[in-house]
Amino acid sequence: MHADLVKLLALQSKDTAVADVERRLQELDAEVGVLDRAIQRARDALDAARRAAADGVRRRDELEAKVESYRVLQDRRVQRLETVRNPKEASTLMAELELARSVMVKEENDWVRSAEAVTGLEARVSEEEARVAAADLEQAPERARLAERRRVLEEEREAAAREREASAEQIDKPLRTRYNRLRQSRAREVVVPLVGGHCSACHTSVPLNRRSQIRSGAIVDGCEGCGAILYPAETAGSS
């Protein structure tokens, strides 16, 4: 086998090792994502409860201000009634007082219901806060375990990347550039065996004279179909 093919296969194995670590990091990210989504759901529920409570407080305060304004107007009517001497005017004021009193009673009842609702909404906020705190506490050991796994994997990735670069430096720049370009454009391996006179990646037939040169180690050649770099496999058949 051509010496450069040996180096390329070594580089490819290093790239496979790096890719494996990257895959495991992605799987770890997926696990963290499950935890994140669970805690986010709890926090979204808490935010919704807080918004509802804030709306309830605003509504309660508006009703309280409204009731207080009615009370002030009612006090003024009572004061006017005390100074009125005209029976007809007094009768009109009495009617206004009765109507205003019924309106104020309704508004006061609305305020009471609103205040009770706020109490319930604030209790809901407390419940949701407790759920978030409990979820954080429950997830803490798993997050610590995943963080440690991430640390180990990142160290493994750094070591694998260093080995990969050391292996790449053993290859002449033009061939290394060709390999890297192919690796970026292919989902499968870049250096593949020549099996039975065919490229094992896409099964394109390789001309007889090129097969012989590849097997003898005379050249580093690629598949005309998919571009993969070919190396002689032990299972390659004769021409």
C-alpha positions in Angstrom: 0.0 0.0 0.0 1.2 3.5 -0.8 2.7 5.2 2.2 0.4 8.2 1.9 -2.6 5.9 2.0 -1.4 4.5 5.3 -1.2 8.1 6.6 -4.6 9.0 5.3 -6.2 5.9 6.9 -4.5 6.9 10.2 -5.9 10.4 9.8 -9.3 9.1 9.0 -9.3 7.0 12.1 -8.5 10.1 14.1 -11.3 12.0 12.5 -13.7 9.1 13.3 -12.6 9.3 17.0 -13.2 13.1 17.0 -16.6 12.6 15.4 -17.5 9.9 18.0 -16.8 12.3 20.8 -18.8 15.1 19.1 -21.7 12.6 18.7 -21.6 11.8 22.4 -21.5 15.5 23.2 -24.6 16.0 21.1 -26.3 13.2 22.9 -25.4 14.8 26.2 -26.8 18.1 24.9 -30.0 16.3 24.1 -30.2 15.0 27.7 -29.5 18.5 29.1 -32.2 19.8 26.7 -34.8 17.5 28.3 -34.0 18.9 31.7 -34.0 22.5 30.3 -37.4 22.0 28.7 -38.8 20.5 31.9 -37.6 23.4 34.0 -38.7 25.9 31.4 -42.2 24.5 31.5 -42.2 25.1 35.3 -40.9 28.6 34.9 -43.4 29.4 32.1 -46.2 28.3 34.5 -44.7 30.6 37.2 -44.5 33.5 34.8 -48.1 33.0 33.8 -49.2 32.8 37.4 -47.3 36.0 38.2 -48.9 37.8 35.2 -52.4 36.6 36.3 -51.7 37.8 39.9 -50.5 41.2 38.6 -53.6 41.6 36.5 -55.7 40.6 39.5 -54.0 43.2 41.7 -54.5 45.9 39.1 -58.1 45.0 38.7 -58.6 45.0 42.5 -56.9 48.3 42.9 -59.0 49.9 40.1 -62.1 48.7 41.8 -60.9 50.0 45.2 -60.3 53.4 43.6 -63.7 53.3 42.0 -65.4 52.4 45.2 -63.6 55.2 47.1 -64.7 57.7 44.4 -68.3 56.6 44.8 -67.9 56.9 48.6 -66.7 60.5 48.3 -69.5 61.4 46.0 -72.0 59.8 48.3 -70.6 61.8 51.3 -71.1 64.9 49.3 -74.7 64.1 48.4 -75.4 63.4 52.1 -73.9 66.8 53.0 -76.0 68.5 50.4 -79.1 66.7 51.6 -78.5 68.1 55.1 -78.6 71.7 53.7 -81.5 71.3 51.3 -84.9 72.8 52.4 -86.8 72.3 49.2 -88.8 69.0 49.5 -88.7 68.4 45.8 -84.9 68.8 45.6 -84.6 66.7 48.8 -86.6 64.0 47.2 -84.4 64.0 44.1 -81.3 63.8 46.2 -82.7 60.9 48.2 -83.4 59.1 44.9 -79.8 59.7 43.8 -78.5 58.5 47.1 -80.4 55.3 46.9 -79.3 54.7 43.3 -75.7 55.5 44.1 -75.9 53.3 47.2 -77.0 50.3 45.1 -74.3 51.0 42.6 -71.7 51.2 45.3 -72.8 48.0 46.9 -72.4 46.2 43.6 -68.9 47.7 43.2 -68.0 46.8 46.7 -69.1 43.2 46.1 -67.0 43.2 42.9 -64.0 44.5 44.9 -64.5 41.7 47.5 -64.6 39.1 44.8 -61.6 40.6 43.1 -59.7 40.7 46.4 -60.5 37.0 47.0 -59.4 36.2 43.5 -56.1 38.0 44.2 -55.6 35.9 47.3 -56.1 32.8 45.2 -53.8 34.0 42.4 -51.0 34.9 44.9 -51.4 31.4 46.4 -51.0 30.0 42.9 -47.8 32.0 42.5 -46.4 30.6 45.7 -47.3 27.1 44.5 -45.6 27.6 41.2 -42.5 29.1 42.9 -42.4 26.0 45.1 -42.6 23.8 42.0 -39.7 25.6 40.3 -37.6 25.3 43.4 -38.4 21.6 43.7 -37.6 21.0 40.0 -34.3 22.8 40.4 -33.5 20.8 43.5 -34.5 17.5 41.9 -32.5 18.2 38.7 -29.3 19.3 40.6 -27.7 15.9 40.9 -28.4 15.0 37.3 -27.1 18.3 36.1 -24.0 17.8 38.1 -23.5 14.4 36.6 -24.0 15.7 33.1 -21.6 18.6 33.7 -19.0 16.2 34.8 -19.6 14.1 31.7 -19.3 17.2 29.6 -16.0 18.0 31.2 -14.6 14.6 30.6 -15.9 14.5 27.0 -14.5 18.0 26.2 -11.1 16.8 27.5 -11.4 13.7 25.4 -12.3 15.9 22.3 -9.3 18.1 22.9 -7.0 15.1 23.1 -8.5 13.5 20.0 -8.2 16.8 18.1 -4.6 17.1 19.0 -3.9 13.6 17.9 -5.8 14.3 14.7 -3.7 17.4 14.0 -0.5 15.6 14.7 -1.6 12.9 12.2 -2.6 15.5 9.6 0.8 17.1 9.8 2.4 13.9 8.6 0.6 14.3 5.2 1.8 16.5 2.4 -0.3 19.7 2.2 -1.8 19.1 -1.3 -3.0 15.6 -0.3 -4.2 16.9 3.1 -6.1 19.7 1.4 -7.7 17.2 -0.9 -8.7 14.9 2.0 -10.1 17.8 4.0 -12.2 19.1 1.1 -13.6 15.6 0.4 -14.4 15.2 4.1 -16.4 18.4 4.1 -18.4 17.4 1.1 -19.0 13.7 2.0 -21.3 12.2 4.7 -19.4 8.9 4.5 -15.7 8.0 4.8 -13.2 9.7 2.5 -10.7 6.8 2.2 -12.5 3.6 1.2 -11.3 0.1 0.0 -11.2 -1.0 -3.5 -13.3 -4.2 -3.4 -13.6 -6.6 -6.4 -12.5 -3.9 -8.8 -15.2 -1.4 -7.6 -15.3 1.5 -5.2 -16.8 0.3 -2.0 -18.6 3.6 -1.4 -20.5 4.0 -4.7 -19.7 0.7 -6.5 -18.3 2.5 -9.5 -16.0 0.2 -11.5 -12.3 1.1 -11.6 -10.4 0.5 -14.8 -8.1 -2.5 -14.7 -4.8 -0.6 -15.1 -5.7 1.8 -12.2 -6.7 -1.1 -10.0 -3.2 -2.6 -10.5 -1.5 0.6 -9.7 -3.6 1.2 -6.6 -2.9 -2.4 -5.4 0.8 -2.1 -6.0 1.0 1.1 -4.1 2.2 3.0 -7.2 -0.4 5.8 -7.0 -2.9 7.4 -4.7 -6.0 7.6 -6.8 -9.7 8.4 -6.4 -13.0 7.1 -7.6 -14.3 8.7 -10.7 -17.8 8.3 -9.5 -17.8 9.8 -5.9 -14.3 11.1 -5.5 -13.4 8.9 -2.6 -9.7 8.0 -2.2 -9.2 4.3 -2.8 -6.9 1.9 -1.1 -6.4 -1.9 -1.7 -8.4 -4.0 0.6 -7.4 -7.5 1.6 -10.8 -8.6 0.2 -10.2 -7.1 -3.2 -10.6 -9.7 -5.9 -8.3 -10.1 -8.8 -9.0 -8.3 -12.0 
